[in-house]
Amino acid sequence: MGFCIHGTQAILRQKIKTVLKNFIYSFYQKRLETQSKNWQIPYHVGIVLDGNRRYAKGQGFSDIIRGHYDGADKLEDVLNWCDEFGIKIVTIWVFSLDNFKREQSEVMDILTLIEEKIRDMIVDHKVHKNQIRIRSMGRINLLPLSLQNAIYDAEEATKHYNQFILNIAVAYGGREEIIDAIQQHLYTEAESKKDIHQIADELTTELISPYLYTSQLPDPDLIIRTSGEIRLSGFLLWQSVYSEFYFCETYWPALRKIDFLRAIRDYSNRKRRFGT
């Protein structure tokens, strides 16, 4: 009997703590939302969606892919928050070239999930209503053909939209992007029959930039990485030279609006110098 009473009291205390915690977070979130009216808002935000596997393990999921599915669902929330704040370009890193080194079964599960979500976007009325343009970036040719087709279909279905841009970095690596850009520049210059020494002497950042995956887009103002890792791992290596960075300890699937608000507040408090 005593055990039951103590057990009930423990459960009650936990419920009270949870209610109080949610109340405090709700109050704090509303306060940040009020303050946000005076913040400087980034135009282009890059996000490294990190921590899906650790989240799954922490939740006790028997299958790691459940963490990735929760992470995919979180993306819709974050895009809604970006729209709310008037952020016009979002670049998300969903699968790196290094991710190919994981267990083959996990790789295929993740790529299948990415394909499912991209195909969902093609028929999502909110994508068309809000005129969201979907773009891919990475070595797309390394992906399964069905995923390549899904990416192509999404890009074609949204290519005329210009209200919001969603860049999906898949099979992406920052060093590889720079290599690809330089190669494309060299191929173009070779067609003009220029001498290799002349090509090298004339080489500038302005000549390489048009061949980047993000060509014709402004560089990211803010890059957010979740899960507590304090590094970019090569994400937008070229484009991030003057970006502001924000590292959040929360795993991507568990990201709350309050975490997002803190990132935007932190960005607003920065004084950007652009190398000067």
Secondary structure as UniProt FT lines:
FT   HELIX           2..35
FT   HELIX           36..38
FT   STRAND          44..48
FT   HELIX           52..58
FT   TURN            59..60
FT   HELIX           65..85
FT   STRAND          89..96
FT   HELIX           98..101
FT   HELIX           104..123
FT   HELIX           125..129
FT   TURN            130..131
FT   STRAND          132..137
FT   HELIX           140..142
FT   HELIX           145..158
FT   TURN            159..160
FT   STRAND          164..172
FT   HELIX           174..191
FT   TURN            192..193
FT   HELIX           196..202
FT   HELIX           205..208
FT   HELIX           209..211
FT   TURN            213..216
FT   STRAND          222..225
FT   TURN            227..228
FT   TURN            233..238
FT   HELIX           239..242
FT   STRAND          244..247
FT   HELIX           252..254
FT   HELIX           257..269
FT   TURN            274..275
//
